[in-house]
Amino acid sequence: MLKKCIGFIVILLLLSGCGGGGAGNTAVKRVKVSDVKESYKGKVTQATLSKDNAMLFVADFFGETSRSVLNNTLESNDSCLTKKDNTDKTTNTGEIIVTLKGCIIDGITLNGSIVMSIDEYDFSYGEPKAFSLSFDGLMIDSVAGKLQAIGVMSYEKMDDQSELNIVDVYYKNASGEEYYYQNYQDQTEDKGLGFRHNYSGKFFIGSQGYVDISTPDPVTTDTFYNNFIIQGKLKFQGKSSAVMILPDDSLSSVYSEKIYINIDEDGDESYEYGVVQKESEDWKKAQDFSLNSVPQLSLSAIGGTQYRGVDDLRIGESVDLFADTSINEVVEVKWYVDTAPIGSNAVINADSNGLLSFTVDAIGEYKIKAEATNINGLKTAQFVDLIVKSNQPPTAVLSLLKDNYSLTIGNTIQLTSLDSYDNDENLPREFIASWALLSQPSGSTISLYNTDTNFASIKPDVAGEYIVELVLTDKQGAVGKTEFSLLISN
């Protein structure tokens, strides 16, 4: 119904460009926003939304009556209306009063008067750039029943692609139920293949109270006035409750034939109940809603074969974890360090596909949490425990590469660290080696050469004792060392 009122903007834009006009009703009341507010006598508290009343708000916002009006441009014979044009002929600003008597537009009959006040006219496009509408006692008769409306609307063209509509409208149906849109705003942008809307404002139903209307994600419709959305999220916020309306996620074209209506009855931002509403069907009822399924999540470790396992890590090691969301539709996965050892500053590094790379930096137990959220806002969580143990220093073993070396002056002797080992089970042998000649006989001037992690060479030049040191440092910084004595003869 609200969008039906906005549809009058299209009608009156055409009227304002017709020129001339018959004698209008100059006694028409100029409605103010305060008049609209005073007309509403229903509940003024925020509504508590549930399966029992959610569709009352949804059905009015997306009502069939409004849909049938919004795509019209008054192409029928205009003999049913009279117009009093009081605009300035130079600026095209001023007031136009339109009286509708039995005007039938696509099956909807309109009776009453509308005042259009043009504040700014765009001569390059031949249409008003900023104007307001007001009406009191406007009668609207359609297949949905008879409505009587009072309202004030303003329109401003922001630029070639965008415009802003602000609406305050009240109406009552044949059964006496009241509806009131307060400071409802629709900022619309033409995106070529669709129109993007940002909605805000309050929507009251007399027997229920009000909801706050918002668009957490801008809403896109295929035409300016089409009701069903093809992108974005539309939200009705109640008291500790909400309704979220989502588009069809399997569109074969840009035209939307169904929407997903989801209800959060307890205010935890998880939408426990949902229903699919097709455009061709009657509006759903409370019993049609069913429990939404929670997302499923499976965690697995990948790329960690060089480690002992996630229950036997060492400081500085990294673990890759993957969140498998292929079981059902998950729109987001977030990672958290749920608990960590004292002194840890480790942070999460996760990509958008749910892959987690995490480096431990303290001894103790980490609990890593992955939380998946589906399109309905429902969440599920899985945990992985990482246990970091203290690192043991490596055992440095220095030996001769060959047992049959001649330990005499001038012969090259090769030393090796290949027999060294790590005391932490199943770790790969990854050391940094440092070789040093700690002592040598008086008069000797040689030094070690060809040194790397596994080997070093020495060529004695004086008889006596040479002492060589091997120092090994593992990836965690633990150090192991040993000394080796060579007795050289002539």
C-alpha positions in Angstrom: 0.0 0.0 0.0 2.8 2.4 0.8 4.4 2.0 -2.6 1.0 2.6 -4.1 1.0 6.1 -2.6 4.5 6.6 -4.0 3.0 5.6 -7.4 1.0 8.8 -7.4 4.2 10.6 -8.0 4.3 9.1 -11.5 0.7 10.0 -12.1 1.1 13.6 -11.0 4.3 14.1 -12.9 2.3 13.4 -16.0 -0.5 15.7 -14.9 1.8 18.5 -14.2 3.1 18.4 -17.7 -0.3 18.4 -19.4 -0.9 22.1 -19.2 -4.2 23.8 -18.6 -6.8 21.8 -16.7 -10.4 22.2 -15.6 -11.7 24.0 -12.5 -10.4 22.2 -9.4 -11.5 22.1 -5.8 -9.7 25.1 -4.3 -11.0 24.2 -0.8 -8.8 21.1 -0.5 -7.1 20.8 2.8 -3.3 21.2 2.9 -2.2 18.3 5.0 0.8 18.5 7.3 2.9 15.7 8.7 1.4 16.3 12.1 -2.1 15.8 10.7 -1.1 12.3 9.5 0.4 11.5 12.9 -2.7 12.6 14.7 -4.9 10.4 12.5 -3.3 7.3 13.9 -5.0 6.0 17.1 -3.4 2.5 17.3 -0.7 1.1 19.4 2.5 3.2 19.5 4.8 0.6 21.2 7.3 -1.5 19.2 5.7 -4.7 18.0 6.9 -8.1 19.1 7.2 -10.1 15.9 6.4 -13.8 15.7 5.0 -16.3 13.2 1.5 -15.1 14.2 1.9 -11.5 13.1 4.9 -11.2 10.9 3.0 -11.6 7.7 0.7 -8.7 8.6 3.6 -6.4 8.1 5.0 -8.2 5.1 1.7 -8.5 3.2 1.0 -4.8 3.5 4.4 -3.8 2.4 4.4 -6.1 -0.6 0.6 -5.9 -1.1 -1.1 -6.9 -4.4 -3.0 -3.6 -4.5 0.2 -1.6 -4.5 1.8 -3.8 -7.1 -1.1 -3.2 -9.5 -0.8 0.6 -9.2 2.9 1.1 -9.2 3.6 0.2 -12.8 0.9 2.6 -14.2 1.3 6.0 -15.8 -2.3 6.9 -16.2 -2.7 6.1 -19.8 -6.5 5.9 -19.6 -8.9 8.7 -20.4 -8.4 11.6 -18.0 -12.1 12.7 -18.1 -12.5 11.3 -14.6 -10.2 14.1 -13.1 -10.1 17.8 -12.9 -7.1 19.9 -12.3 -6.6 23.4 -10.9 -3.1 24.6 -12.0 -1.9 27.5 -9.9 1.8 27.2 -10.9 3.9 30.1 -12.0 4.1 29.9 -15.8 7.7 31.2 -15.8 9.2 28.9 -13.2 6.6 26.1 -13.3 6.6 26.1 -9.5 3.6 26.4 -7.3 0.5 24.3 -6.6 -1.6 22.0 -8.6 -4.9 20.5 -7.2 -6.2 17.3 -8.8 -9.6 15.9 -8.1 -10.2 12.3 -8.9 -13.7 11.0 -9.4 -14.0 7.3 -10.1 -10.7 7.2 -11.9 -9.9 3.6 -12.7 -6.2 2.7 -13.1 -5.5 -1.0 -13.7 -8.5 -2.1 -11.8 -8.1 0.3 -8.9 -10.7 3.1 -8.4 -9.6 6.4 -6.9 -11.7 9.2 -5.5 -10.5 12.3 -3.7 -8.2 15.3 -4.1 -4.4 15.6 -4.1 -2.4 18.7 -3.7 0.9 18.9 -5.5 3.3 21.7 -4.5 6.2 22.0 -7.0 9.3 23.6 -5.3 11.8 23.3 -8.2 11.3 22.5 -11.9 13.9 20.8 -14.2 13.4 22.4 -17.6 16.1 20.2 -19.2 13.9 17.1 -18.4 10.6 18.8 -18.5 9.5 17.6 -15.1 9.6 18.7 -11.4 12.8 18.2 -9.6 11.5 18.7 -6.1 7.8 18.6 -5.0 5.5 17.4 -2.3 2.1 15.8 -2.3 -0.6 15.8 0.2 -4.1 14.2 0.3 -6.9 13.8 2.9 -9.8 11.4 2.6 -8.4 9.8 -0.6 -10.6 6.7 -1.3 -8.8 3.7 -2.9 -11.0 0.7 -4.0 -9.3 -2.5 -5.2 -9.6 -6.2 -5.1 -7.9 -6.0 -1.6 -10.8 -3.8 -0.4 -11.5 -0.2 0.3 -9.0 2.1 1.9 -9.2 5.7 3.1 -5.9 7.5 3.2 -4.3 10.8 4.4 -0.7 11.5 3.7 2.2 13.8 2.9 4.9 12.9 0.5 8.0 14.7 -0.7 10.2 14.0 -3.7 13.7 15.2 -4.6 15.7 14.3 -7.6 19.3 14.0 -6.3 20.9 13.6 -9.7 20.3 11.8 -13.1 20.4 8.4 -11.4 19.1 8.9 -7.9 16.1 10.4 -6.0 14.7 10.6 -2.5 11.1 10.0 -1.4 9.9 10.7 2.1 6.4 9.5 3.0 4.1 10.0 6.0 0.8 8.2 5.2 -2.1 6.8 7.2 -4.9 4.7 6.0 -7.6 2.4 7.4 -9.1 -0.6 5.7 -12.8 -1.7 5.6 -12.5 -3.8 8.7 -11.1 -0.8 10.7 -7.4 -1.8 10.9 -5.1 1.2 10.9 -1.8 1.4 9.0 0.7 4.2 9.3 4.1 4.8 7.7 6.0 7.4 9.6 9.0 9.3 8.0 9.4 6.4 5.6 12.3 7.2 3.3 13.2 5.5 0.0 16.5 6.6 -1.5 16.5 5.1 -5.0 19.4 4.8 -7.5 18.9 3.7 -11.1 21.5 0.9 -11.7 20.5 0.2 -15.3 19.3 -3.4 -14.9 17.6 -2.6 -11.7 16.8 0.0 -9.0 18.7 0.0 -5.7 16.8 1.2 -2.7 17.8 2.2 0.9 14.7 2.1 3.1 14.2 3.6 6.5 11.4 4.7 8.8 8.6 3.3 11.0 5.6 1.2 10.0 2.7 1.0 12.4 -0.2 -1.5 12.4 -2.9 -0.4 14.8 -3.4 -3.7 16.5 0.3 -4.6 16.7 2.5 -1.5 17.2 5.4 -0.5 15.0 8.5 -1.9 13.3 11.6 -0.1 12.2 12.3 -0.6 8.5 15.9 -0.8 7.2 18.0 -2.3 4.5 21.1 -4.0 6.0 22.1 -4.5 2.4 20.7 -2.1 -0.2 17.6 -3.7 -1.9 17.5 -4.0 -5.7 14.2 -4.3 -7.6 13.9 -5.0 -11.4 11.7 -1.9 -11.9 11.3 1.2 -9.9 8.0 0.1 -8.3 8.3 -3.7 -8.4 7.6 -5.2 -5.0 9.7 -8.3 -4.9 13.4 -7.8 -4.4 16.2 -9.5 -6.5 19.1 -8.5 -4.3 19.8 -7.2 -0.8 18.1 -7.6 2.6 15.0 -5.9 3.9 14.5 -5.9 7.7 11.6 -5.2 10.0 12.9 -4.7 13.5 10.5 -5.3 16.3 11.0 -5.5 20.1 13.6 -8.2 20.7 12.5 -9.7 17.4 12.9 -9.1 13.7 11.8 -10.2 10.2 14.4 -10.5 7.4 13.3 -10.6 3.8 15.7 -12.1 1.3 15.5 -12.5 -2.5 15.4 -15.7 -4.5 19.0 -16.9 -4.6 18.5 -19.0 -7.7 17.1 -16.5 -10.2 17.0 -17.5 -13.8 16.5 -13.9 -14.8 16.5 -10.5 -13.2 12.8 -10.8 -12.3 12.0 -12.1 -8.8 9.1 -14.4 -8.4 9.6 -15.4 -4.8 11.2 -14.1 -1.6 12.4 -15.7 1.6 10.8 -14.5 4.8 12.6 -15.3 8.0 11.7 -14.6 11.7 13.9 -14.0 14.7 11.6 -14.4 17.6 14.1 -14.0 20.4 16.3 -11.2 19.2 19.6 -13.2 19.0 20.0 -12.3 15.3 19.4 -15.9 14.3 16.3 -16.4 12.2 14.8 -19.6 13.5 11.7 -19.8 11.3 11.3 -19.2 7.5 9.0 -19.6 4.6 9.1 -19.1 0.9 6.6 -16.6 -0.5 5.8 -16.9 -4.2 4.3 -14.0 -6.0 1.6 -16.1 -7.5 0.4 -17.6 -4.2 -1.7 -16.3 -1.4 0.2 -14.8 1.6 1.6 -17.4 3.9 0.1 -17.9 7.4 1.7 -18.7 10.8 1.4 -22.5 10.3 3.3 -22.3 7.0 6.6 -21.3 8.7 9.1 -24.0 9.5 12.3 -24.2 11.4 15.3 -23.1 9.4 18.2 -25.6 9.4 21.4 -24.6 11.1 24.6 -24.6 9.0 26.9 -27.6 9.2 30.6 -27.3 9.5 33.5 -29.7 9.3 37.1 -28.8 10.4 40.2 -30.6 9.1 43.9 -30.0 9.3 45.9 -29.7 6.1 49.5 -29.2 5.1 50.8 -30.2 8.6 52.6 -33.5 7.8 56.0 -32.2 9.1 54.6 -31.8 12.6 53.9 -34.4 15.3 50.2 -33.4 15.3 48.1 -30.6 16.7 48.3 -32.1 20.1 52.1 -32.0 20.2 53.3 -28.7 18.8 56.3 -26.5 19.5 56.5 -22.7 19.8 56.8 -21.1 16.3 55.1 -23.9 14.4 52.2 -23.2 12.2 49.0 -25.2 11.6 46.7 -25.0 8.6 43.0 -25.7 9.3 40.2 -25.8 6.8 36.5 -25.2 7.4 34.5 -27.3 5.0 31.2 -25.5 4.3 30.2 -27.5 1.2 27.6 -29.6 3.2 25.0 -26.7 3.0 24.9 -23.0 2.2 27.2 -21.0 4.5 27.6 -17.3 3.7 30.3 -16.6 6.2 33.0 -18.3 8.4 34.7 -16.4 11.2 37.6 -17.7 13.2 38.4 -16.9 16.8 41.1 -17.7 19.3 38.7 -18.9 22.0 41.4 -19.6 24.6 45.2 -19.2 24.6 48.1 -19.8 27.0 49.2 -16.9 29.2 51.6 -14.7 27.4 50.4 -15.6 23.9 50.0 -12.9 21.3 49.1 -15.2 18.5 46.4 -13.9 16.1 44.2 -15.4 13.4 45.1 -15.2 9.8 42.1 -16.5 7.8 41.1 -16.1 4.1 37.6 -15.8 2.8 37.4 -19.5 1.9 37.6 -20.6 5.5 41.3 -21.5 5.4 43.1 -20.7 8.7 46.8 -20.3 9.1 47.8 -20.1 12.8 51.2 -19.9 14.4 51.6 -20.9 18.1 53.8 -18.7 20.3 53.4 -20.0 23.8 53.5 -23.3 25.7 50.1 -24.6 26.7 46.7 -25.2 25.1 44.9 -23.2 22.4 41.2 -23.6 21.6 40.5 -22.3 18.1 36.8 -21.7 17.1 35.3 -21.6 13.7 31.8 -20.1 13.5 29.6 -20.6 10.4 26.6 -18.4 9.5 24.0 -19.3 6.9 21.7 -17.0 4.9 19.2 -17.1 7.7 21.7 -15.8 10.3 21.7 -19.2 12.1 25.1 -20.1 13.4 27.1 -23.2 14.3 30.6 -23.6 15.8 33.3 -26.2 15.8 36.5 -26.2 17.9 40.1 -27.4 17.4 42.4 -27.9 20.4 46.1 -27.2 19.8 48.6 -28.3 22.5 52.1 -26.8 22.6 54.8 -28.5 24.6 58.2 -27.3 25.7 61.0 -27.9 23.2 63.9 -30.2 23.9 67.4 -29.1 22.7 69.0 -31.3 20.0 71.8 -33.7 20.8 75.0 -32.6 18.9 77.2 -35.5 17.7 80.5 -34.7 16.0 82.4 -37.5 14.4 84.9 -38.3 11.6 83.4 -38.7 8.2 85.7 -41.8 7.8 87.2 -44.0 10.4 90.4 -44.7 8.5 91.7 -41.1 8.4 95.5 -40.7 8.9 95.7 -38.2 11.8 99.0 -36.7 10.7 100.3 -33.3 9.7 99.1 -32.2 6.2 96.3 -34.7 5.8 92.7 -33.3 5.3 90.3 -34.6 7.8 86.5 -34.2 7.3 84.2 -33.9 10.3 80.4 -34.4 10.2 77.3 -33.6 12.3 75.1 -36.2 10.5 74.7 -38.3 13.6 73.1 -35.5 15.5 69.4 -35.9 16.3 66.4 -33.9 17.7 65.1 -35.1 21.0 61.5 -34.1 20.1 59.9 -37.1 18.5 59.1 -37.1 14.8 60.5 -33.7 14.1 62.4 -33.4 10.9 66.2 -32.9 11.3 66.3 -29.1 10.9 69.3 -27.4 12.5 71.6 -24.5 12.1 75.2 -25.6 12.7 78.1 -23.5 14.0 81.6 -24.9 13.9 84.6 -23.5 15.9 88.2 -24.4 16.4 88.5 -24.0 20.2 92.2 -24.7 20.6 95.2 -25.8 18.6 98.9 -26.5 19.2 101.3 -23.6 19.7 102.5 -22.4 16.3 99.5 -23.7 14.4 97.9 -21.1 12.0 95.2 -23.1 10.4 91.4 -22.7 10.6 88.4 -24.8 9.8 87.1 -24.6 6.2 84.3 -26.0 4.0 81.9 -25.6 6.9 78.2 -26.0 6.5 75.4 -27.6 8.6 76.6 -31.1 8.0 80.4 -31.0 7.4 83.6 -29.2 8.2 87.3 -29.8 7.2 90.6 -29.4 8.9 94.2 -29.7 7.6 96.6 -29.8 10.7 99.9 -28.0 10.3 101.5 -28.8 13.7 101.5 -32.0 15.8 99.4 -31.9 18.9 95.8 -31.6 20.1 93.1 -29.8 18.2 89.7 -29.3 19.8 86.7 -28.6 17.5 83.2 -27.5 18.8 79.9 -28.1 17.1 76.8 -26.0 18.1 73.4 -26.9 16.8 70.3 -24.7 17.0 66.8 -26.1 16.1 63.9 -24.1 14.7 62.6 -23.3 18.1 65.9 -21.8 19.2 67.0 -24.7 21.5 70.8 -25.3 21.5 72.9 -28.4 21.8 76.7 -28.5 21.6 79.6 -30.9 21.8 83.4 -30.9 21.5 85.7 -33.3 19.6 89.5 -33.8 20.2 91.9 -34.6 17.4 95.4 -35.8 18.3 97.8 -35.2 15.4 101.2 -36.8 15.1 104.1 -36.2 12.9 
